[in-house]
Amino acid sequence: MDAVNLHTVAAFSAGLIVTLFLAAYLTPRAWWRRANARAMLITAVGTWSIGSLILYSTHTPAAASGNQQAAVARVQAPAAPRRADDTANAYTATAGQSFRVHRDLNLRAAPGVHAARIAVVPAGATVTPTGAHDGDWWQIKATVNGSEASGWASSLWLRRSGE
């Protein structure tokens, strides 16, 4: 039996135990003197709901798929692929490649939210990276109010010009 099936069986077994324990203390004893539809319904619904809650609370992508490598590939697919030397990825700022600002963008003197704000680039404006980056922070050049400014911006607020 693989780990996913074992995890599911364990979750629903724990759900059954918790259901029986709660039913013994929260329902009248007369309900349980002989088997009836009410007892079976309480046991089935309680086991299903508590077992599902346990599965949901312990959910991992690998456990959901049954194939850990496929789950890891699906989880990592949206992220930008990185080289071993971490110098480039699919979304790395390429000097000269223009980007469109997604929302009003704070242009900062240094990478990070605590750095001084130089200017605010309006949404829809086009900016060009210089090629320098520090994590998700890119150094960019932008035209703000007719003058060209250079500073740092979070790449989360940028979209490729075609997007």
C-alpha positions as CSV (number, residue, x, y, z in Angstrom):
1,M,0.0,0.0,0.0
2,D,1.5,3.3,-1.0
3,A,1.9,6.3,1.4
4,V,-1.1,8.2,0.0
5,N,-3.5,5.3,0.5
6,L,-2.1,4.6,3.9
7,H,-2.5,8.3,4.9
8,T,-6.1,8.2,3.7
9,V,-6.9,5.1,5.6
10,A,-5.3,6.5,8.7
11,A,-7.3,9.8,8.4
12,F,-10.7,8.0,8.1
13,S,-9.8,5.5,10.8
14,A,-9.1,8.5,13.1
15,G,-12.3,10.1,11.9
16,L,-14.2,6.9,12.9
17,I,-12.7,6.8,16.3
18,V,-13.4,10.5,17.0
19,T,-17.0,10.1,15.7
20,L,-17.6,7.1,18.0
21,F,-16.1,8.9,20.9
22,L,-18.2,12.1,20.3
23,A,-21.4,10.0,19.7
24,A,-20.9,8.1,22.9
25,Y,-20.8,11.3,24.9
26,L,-23.1,13.7,23.0
27,T,-26.1,11.5,22.1
28,P,-28.6,9.6,24.3
29,R,-27.6,6.0,25.1
30,A,-30.9,4.8,23.9
31,W,-29.9,5.6,20.3
32,W,-27.1,3.0,20.5
33,R,-28.9,0.0,22.1
34,R,-29.5,-1.6,18.7
35,A,-28.4,-0.8,15.2
36,N,-30.7,1.6,13.4
37,A,-30.5,4.1,10.5
38,R,-29.9,7.0,12.8
39,A,-26.8,5.4,14.4
40,M,-25.5,4.4,11.0
41,L,-26.1,7.9,9.5
42,I,-24.3,9.6,12.5
43,T,-21.4,7.2,12.2
44,A,-21.1,7.5,8.4
45,V,-21.5,11.3,8.2
46,G,-19.2,11.8,11.2
47,T,-16.5,9.5,9.9
48,W,-16.6,11.1,6.4
49,S,-16.6,14.7,7.7
50,I,-13.9,14.3,10.4
51,G,-11.8,12.1,8.1
52,S,-12.1,14.7,5.3
53,L,-11.2,17.5,7.7
54,I,-8.1,15.5,8.8
55,L,-7.1,14.9,5.2
56,Y,-7.7,18.6,4.3
57,S,-5.7,19.9,7.3
58,T,-2.7,17.6,6.5
59,H,-2.9,18.1,2.7
60,T,0.4,18.3,0.8
61,P,0.7,18.5,-3.0
62,A,2.7,15.3,-3.0
63,A,0.1,13.4,-1.0
64,A,-2.7,14.6,-3.3
65,S,-1.1,13.3,-6.5
66,G,0.4,10.0,-5.3
67,N,3.5,10.7,-7.3
68,Q,5.9,12.9,-5.4
69,Q,8.0,13.9,-8.4
70,A,5.0,14.9,-10.5
71,A,3.7,17.0,-7.7
72,V,7.0,18.7,-7.1
73,A,7.2,19.4,-10.9
74,R,3.6,20.9,-10.9
75,V,4.4,23.0,-7.8
76,Q,7.6,24.3,-9.3
77,A,6.3,24.9,-12.8
78,P,4.9,28.4,-12.3
79,A,8.0,29.5,-10.6
80,A,10.8,30.9,-12.7
81,P,13.4,28.2,-13.4
82,R,16.8,29.0,-12.0
83,R,20.2,27.9,-13.2
84,A,22.6,26.4,-10.7
85,D,24.7,29.5,-10.5
86,D,21.5,31.6,-9.9
87,T,22.6,34.3,-12.4
88,A,19.6,34.1,-14.7
89,N,16.0,32.9,-14.8
90,A,13.1,33.1,-17.3
91,Y,12.0,36.5,-15.8
92,T,15.4,38.0,-15.1
93,A,15.7,41.6,-16.0
94,T,17.4,41.6,-19.4
95,A,19.0,44.9,-20.3
96,G,17.0,46.6,-23.0
97,Q,13.9,44.5,-22.8
98,S,10.9,46.7,-21.9
99,F,8.3,46.0,-19.3
100,R,4.9,47.6,-18.6
101,V,4.2,48.8,-15.1
102,H,1.2,46.8,-13.7
103,R,0.2,49.4,-11.0
104,D,1.7,52.6,-9.8
105,L,5.3,51.7,-9.1
106,N,7.6,53.2,-6.4
107,L,11.0,53.8,-7.8
108,R,13.5,53.4,-4.9
109,A,17.1,54.5,-4.3
110,A,18.1,50.9,-3.3
111,P,16.5,47.5,-3.3
112,G,14.0,47.0,-0.5
113,V,10.8,48.6,0.8
114,H,12.7,50.7,3.3
115,A,14.8,52.5,0.8
116,A,14.0,56.1,-0.1
117,R,11.4,56.6,-2.8
118,I,12.8,58.5,-5.8
119,A,9.6,58.7,-7.9
120,V,6.3,57.1,-8.6
121,V,6.0,55.5,-12.1
122,P,2.3,55.5,-13.2
123,A,0.5,52.3,-14.1
124,G,0.8,51.5,-17.8
125,A,4.2,53.2,-18.3
126,T,7.0,51.3,-19.9
127,V,10.3,50.8,-18.1
128,T,13.6,49.2,-19.1
129,P,15.8,47.2,-16.8
130,T,19.5,47.9,-16.7
131,G,20.3,44.3,-16.1
132,A,21.2,44.6,-12.4
133,H,19.0,42.8,-9.9
134,D,19.0,41.8,-6.2
135,G,16.5,39.0,-5.7
136,D,13.1,40.3,-6.9
137,W,14.3,43.9,-7.0
138,W,15.5,45.1,-10.4
139,Q,17.3,48.3,-11.3
140,I,15.2,50.1,-14.0
141,K,15.1,53.2,-16.1
142,A,11.8,55.0,-16.5
143,T,10.6,58.3,-17.9
144,V,8.6,60.1,-15.2
145,N,7.1,63.5,-15.9
146,G,9.3,64.0,-18.9
147,S,12.6,63.2,-17.1
148,E,14.4,59.9,-17.1
149,A,14.9,58.4,-13.7
150,S,16.9,55.3,-12.6
151,G,16.2,53.3,-9.5
152,W,15.1,50.0,-8.0
153,A,11.7,48.4,-8.3
154,S,10.0,45.2,-7.3
155,S,9.6,42.8,-10.3
156,L,6.2,41.8,-8.9
157,W,4.7,45.0,-10.3
158,L,6.1,44.6,-13.8
159,R,4.7,42.7,-16.8
160,R,6.3,42.0,-20.1
161,S,5.3,44.6,-22.7
162,G,3.2,42.0,-24.6
163,E,1.2,41.0,-21.6
